[in-house]
Amino acid sequence: MTFLVVNGLSAKYNSSKGPVYAVDDVDFELEDGKSIGIAGESACGKSTLGLSLIRMLSGGKAEGEILFDGNSILEMKESDFDENYRWKKISMVFQGAMNSLDPVFTIKEQFIEILKQHNFDGDAKQVISDAIHSVSLDESILKKYPHELSGGMKQRVVIAMALLLKPKFVIADEPTTALDVLIQAEIVNLFKNLKKSGTSFMLITHDLAVLSEIADKIGIMYGGHMVEFGSSEEIYKNPKHPYTQGLLESIPTLKGNIPKYIKGIPPSLLDAPTECRFIERCPLAIEKCKQVPPKFKTKTGYVRCWLYEDEK
């Protein structure tokens, strides 16, 4: 059953140089117990998309429609969303969150502080124990301070914090960044186990190889647009957008194929799009690409590329 529906979601920030169009006209849906991966280069709108879903856009504003279990969360009062949704139904592991653990408090004290902030009145000891075990950590870690933990253990702790109030949907922004490959594998396995337990999540990353193991659906972001969305299988086996194809061709393989890199740099988001965001870097650009492409339906989602106009 579909629990999350996003229609025409846009988000922009105000800056000294004018509005920044960080996310523009994004659509997708997600079913219970399923996961979605969001991939793309830096500054393409991935993190802003996640922050929009949990209504934590500092200095920005989100518009469009976000339906969570049929309720429009963008139309809710902030107090209602904070009391009933944030951290209770939707939580987030922020980028670099493991570096924001308070160095002067034990892990247990920081868990308790989170419960206090959300007016939790249940069995705190049991809830904390459940969260710690859900990320395969021993309860002895609760007595330790952040500096006593490895990078991988700290990342597990912040994921446990996001799971503390047993949310239905968890957004994880670059949870494997700055970790060595062995620890990355541990975090990937952790999300696999969470998926088996029925938790839905959004995994935001620049690493498509990570998403291949755990995402049911994938959205490719570029220049604030979700240029392609579909099932994981379709995105990997039959990528349609030239940008998606370029990302996949840039992944090193064990077969000895030399990775191909996408030439050029991403566009500025200071201007509202008037043409395809990828036109300057696209090897397949045509005259019609000077117009903003709509969403053309694919087998499991959509692609924003004029090359597929005749296939709609």
C-alpha positions as CSV (number, residue, x, y, z in Angstrom):
1,M,0.0,0.0,0.0
2,T,1.3,3.5,-0.9
3,F,1.9,5.6,2.1
4,L,4.0,8.5,0.6
5,V,2.9,10.5,-2.4
6,V,5.0,13.5,-3.6
7,N,3.5,15.6,-6.4
8,G,5.0,18.7,-7.9
9,L,7.4,19.3,-5.0
10,S,9.5,22.4,-5.3
11,A,11.8,24.0,-2.8
12,K,13.8,27.2,-3.0
13,Y,16.1,29.2,-0.7
14,N,16.6,32.9,-0.6
15,S,20.2,34.2,-1.0
16,S,21.9,37.5,-1.5
17,K,22.1,36.7,-5.2
18,G,18.4,35.8,-5.5
19,P,16.3,32.7,-5.1
20,V,18.0,29.3,-5.4
21,Y,15.8,26.7,-7.1
22,A,17.1,23.7,-5.3
23,V,14.2,21.3,-6.0
24,D,11.8,21.7,-8.9
25,D,8.6,19.8,-9.7
26,V,9.5,16.4,-8.2
27,D,7.1,13.5,-8.2
28,F,7.3,10.0,-6.7
29,E,5.5,7.4,-4.6
30,L,6.6,4.9,-2.1
31,E,4.9,1.8,-0.7
32,D,4.9,0.4,2.8
33,G,8.2,-1.4,3.6
34,K,9.9,-0.3,0.4
35,S,13.0,1.9,0.0
36,I,13.9,4.6,-2.4
37,G,17.4,5.8,-3.3
38,I,18.1,9.3,-4.4
39,A,21.4,9.8,-6.4
40,G,23.2,12.5,-8.2
41,E,26.2,14.8,-8.0
42,S,26.8,17.3,-5.2
43,A,24.5,20.4,-5.1
44,C,21.8,18.8,-7.2
45,G,19.0,19.0,-4.7
46,K,19.2,15.6,-3.0
47,S,19.5,16.8,0.6
48,T,17.0,19.6,0.1
49,L,14.5,17.0,-1.1
50,G,15.0,15.0,2.2
51,L,14.8,18.1,4.3
52,S,11.6,19.1,2.5
53,L,9.9,15.8,3.5
54,I,10.7,16.4,7.2
55,R,10.0,20.1,7.0
56,M,13.4,21.3,8.2
57,L,14.4,23.6,5.3
58,S,16.3,26.4,7.1
59,G,16.0,29.6,5.1
60,G,13.9,27.8,2.5
61,K,10.3,27.1,1.5
62,A,8.8,23.9,0.1
63,E,5.7,24.0,-2.2
64,G,3.6,21.3,-3.8
65,E,2.0,18.3,-2.3
66,I,3.4,15.7,0.2
67,L,0.9,13.1,1.3
68,F,1.9,10.9,4.2
69,D,-0.8,8.2,5.0
70,G,-3.2,10.4,3.1
71,N,-2.4,13.6,5.1
72,S,-0.9,16.7,3.5
73,I,2.0,17.4,5.7
74,L,2.9,20.7,4.0
75,E,-0.5,22.1,5.0
76,M,-0.2,21.2,8.7
77,K,0.6,23.7,11.4
78,E,4.2,23.4,12.5
79,S,3.1,22.5,16.0
80,D,0.9,19.6,14.7
81,F,3.7,18.3,12.5
82,D,6.2,18.4,15.2
83,E,3.9,16.7,17.7
84,N,2.6,14.0,15.6
85,Y,5.0,13.4,12.7
86,R,8.6,14.6,13.1
87,W,10.7,11.8,14.6
88,K,7.6,9.8,15.5
89,K,6.6,8.9,11.9
90,I,9.3,10.5,9.8
91,S,12.9,10.8,11.1
92,M,16.2,11.7,9.5
93,V,19.9,10.8,9.7
94,F,21.5,14.1,8.7
95,Q,24.7,14.3,6.6
96,G,27.7,14.3,8.9
97,A,25.4,13.6,11.9
98,M,28.0,11.4,13.6
99,N,30.2,14.4,14.1
100,S,27.5,16.3,15.9
101,L,27.3,14.0,18.9
102,D,27.8,16.0,22.1
103,P,31.3,15.2,23.4
104,V,30.5,16.0,27.1
105,F,27.5,13.6,27.5
106,T,27.3,9.8,27.4
107,I,25.4,8.1,24.6
108,K,22.6,7.2,27.1
109,E,22.3,10.8,28.2
110,Q,21.9,11.9,24.6
111,F,19.2,9.3,23.9
112,I,17.3,10.5,27.0
113,E,17.6,14.1,25.9
114,I,15.9,13.2,22.6
115,L,13.0,11.5,24.4
116,K,12.6,14.6,26.6
117,Q,12.4,16.9,23.6
118,H,9.6,14.8,22.2
119,N,7.7,14.5,25.5
120,F,8.1,10.7,25.6
121,D,6.2,9.3,28.6
122,G,6.8,5.5,28.0
123,D,9.4,3.1,29.1
124,A,12.6,5.0,28.2
125,K,15.0,2.2,29.1
126,Q,13.1,-0.3,26.9
127,V,12.9,2.1,23.9
128,I,16.6,2.9,24.1
129,S,17.5,-0.8,24.4
130,D,15.3,-1.6,21.3
131,A,17.0,1.2,19.3
132,I,20.5,0.1,20.2
133,H,19.8,-3.6,19.4
134,S,18.2,-2.6,16.1
135,V,21.6,-1.4,14.9
136,S,23.4,-4.4,16.3
137,L,25.2,-2.6,19.1
138,D,25.7,-3.7,22.7
139,E,24.0,-1.8,25.5
140,S,27.5,-1.3,27.1
141,I,27.9,1.5,24.5
142,L,25.4,3.6,26.4
143,K,27.9,4.4,29.1
144,K,30.5,5.6,26.7
145,Y,31.3,9.1,25.3
146,P,31.5,9.8,21.6
147,H,35.3,10.0,21.5
148,E,35.4,6.4,22.7
149,L,33.6,5.2,19.6
150,S,34.9,4.4,16.1
151,G,33.4,6.2,13.1
152,G,31.2,3.2,12.3
153,M,29.9,2.9,15.8
154,K,29.0,6.6,15.9
155,Q,27.2,6.3,12.7
156,R,25.2,3.3,14.1
157,V,24.4,5.5,17.2
158,V,22.9,8.3,15.1
159,I,20.9,5.8,13.1
160,A,19.6,4.3,16.4
161,M,18.6,7.9,17.4
162,A,16.6,8.2,14.3
163,L,14.9,4.9,15.1
164,L,14.3,5.8,18.7
165,L,10.5,6.5,18.4
166,K,10.0,3.8,15.9
167,P,9.1,5.9,12.8
168,K,7.5,4.5,9.7
169,F,9.9,6.3,7.4
170,V,13.6,7.2,7.8
171,I,15.6,9.6,5.6
172,A,19.3,8.9,5.6
173,D,21.5,11.6,4.0
174,E,24.9,10.2,2.9
175,P,25.1,7.7,5.8
176,T,28.2,5.9,4.3
177,T,30.2,9.1,3.5
178,A,33.7,9.4,5.2
179,L,33.6,5.7,6.2
180,D,36.0,3.1,5.0
181,V,34.7,0.3,2.7
182,L,34.3,-2.3,5.5
183,I,32.3,0.1,7.6
184,Q,30.3,1.1,4.6
185,A,29.4,-2.5,4.0
186,E,28.3,-2.8,7.7
187,I,26.0,0.2,7.3
188,V,24.5,-1.2,4.1
189,N,23.8,-4.5,5.8
190,L,22.2,-2.5,8.7
191,F,19.7,-0.9,6.2
192,K,19.0,-4.3,4.7
193,N,18.0,-5.6,8.1
194,L,15.9,-2.5,8.7
195,K,14.1,-3.2,5.5
196,K,13.4,-6.8,6.5
197,S,11.8,-5.5,9.7
198,G,9.4,-3.4,7.6
199,T,10.9,0.1,8.0
200,S,10.7,2.2,4.9
201,F,13.5,4.6,4.1
202,M,15.0,7.1,1.7
203,L,18.8,6.7,1.1
204,I,20.4,9.8,-0.3
205,T,23.9,9.3,-1.8
206,H,26.2,10.1,-4.7
207,D,27.2,6.4,-4.8
208,L,24.9,4.4,-7.1
209,A,26.8,1.2,-6.2
210,V,25.5,1.5,-2.7
211,L,21.9,1.9,-3.9
212,S,22.1,-1.2,-6.1
213,E,22.0,-3.4,-3.0
214,I,19.1,-2.0,-1.1
215,A,16.9,0.4,-3.0
216,D,13.6,-0.8,-4.5
217,K,13.1,2.5,-6.4
218,I,15.6,5.1,-7.5
219,G,15.3,8.8,-8.3
220,I,18.1,10.5,-10.2
221,M,18.5,14.2,-9.3
222,Y,20.2,16.8,-11.6
223,G,20.0,20.5,-11.3
224,G,17.0,20.4,-8.9
225,H,15.0,18.1,-11.2
226,M,14.4,14.4,-10.7
227,V,15.4,13.5,-14.3
228,E,14.6,9.9,-14.0
229,F,12.5,7.8,-11.6
230,G,11.7,4.1,-11.7
231,S,12.4,0.7,-10.2
232,S,16.0,-0.2,-9.3
233,E,16.0,-2.9,-11.9
234,E,14.9,-0.6,-14.7
235,I,17.3,2.2,-13.7
236,Y,20.3,-0.2,-13.7
237,K,19.4,-2.4,-16.6
238,N,17.8,0.1,-18.9
239,P,18.7,3.7,-17.9
240,K,17.1,6.2,-20.2
241,H,18.2,9.7,-19.3
242,P,21.7,10.5,-20.7
243,Y,22.7,11.7,-17.2
244,T,21.7,8.4,-15.6
245,Q,23.7,6.6,-18.3
246,G,26.7,8.8,-17.6
247,L,26.5,8.1,-13.9
248,L,26.4,4.4,-14.4
249,E,29.3,4.5,-16.9
250,S,31.4,6.4,-14.3
251,I,31.3,3.5,-11.8
252,P,34.6,1.5,-11.8
253,T,34.2,-2.2,-12.4
254,L,36.3,-5.3,-11.8
255,K,36.2,-6.1,-15.5
256,G,38.9,-3.5,-16.3
257,N,36.6,-1.2,-18.2
258,I,37.8,2.4,-18.0
259,P,35.2,4.6,-16.3
260,K,33.8,7.4,-18.4
261,Y,33.3,10.7,-16.8
262,I,30.7,13.4,-17.5
263,K,32.3,16.5,-18.9
264,G,31.5,19.9,-17.6
265,I,30.0,21.2,-14.4
266,P,26.4,21.2,-13.0
267,P,24.3,24.3,-13.8
268,S,23.7,27.2,-11.4
269,L,20.4,26.9,-9.5
270,L,20.1,30.6,-9.2
271,D,18.0,30.8,-12.3
272,A,14.6,29.1,-12.8
273,P,15.0,26.4,-15.5
274,T,14.1,27.6,-19.1
275,E,15.6,24.6,-20.8
276,C,16.8,21.0,-20.0
277,R,19.2,21.4,-17.1
278,F,21.6,18.9,-18.7
279,I,21.8,20.5,-22.1
280,E,25.3,21.9,-21.8
281,R,26.8,18.5,-20.8
282,C,24.6,16.2,-22.8
283,P,26.1,14.3,-25.8
284,L,22.7,13.7,-27.2
285,A,21.2,17.2,-27.0
286,I,18.8,18.2,-29.7
287,E,17.1,21.6,-30.6
288,K,14.0,20.8,-28.5
289,C,16.2,20.5,-25.4
290,K,16.1,24.3,-25.3
291,Q,12.7,23.8,-23.6
292,V,12.1,22.3,-20.2
293,P,11.2,18.7,-20.7
294,P,8.0,17.3,-19.1
295,K,7.8,13.9,-17.5
296,F,7.5,11.1,-20.0
297,K,6.1,7.9,-18.6
298,T,8.3,4.8,-18.6
299,K,7.6,1.2,-17.6
300,T,8.0,1.8,-13.8
301,G,8.2,5.6,-13.5
302,Y,9.2,8.6,-15.7
303,V,12.1,10.3,-17.5
304,R,12.5,14.0,-18.2
305,C,14.1,13.9,-21.6
306,W,12.9,15.0,-25.0
307,L,14.4,11.9,-26.6
308,Y,11.5,9.9,-25.3
309,E,8.7,12.2,-26.5
310,D,7.5,9.8,-29.1
311,E,7.3,6.9,-26.5
312,K,4.7,8.6,-24.2
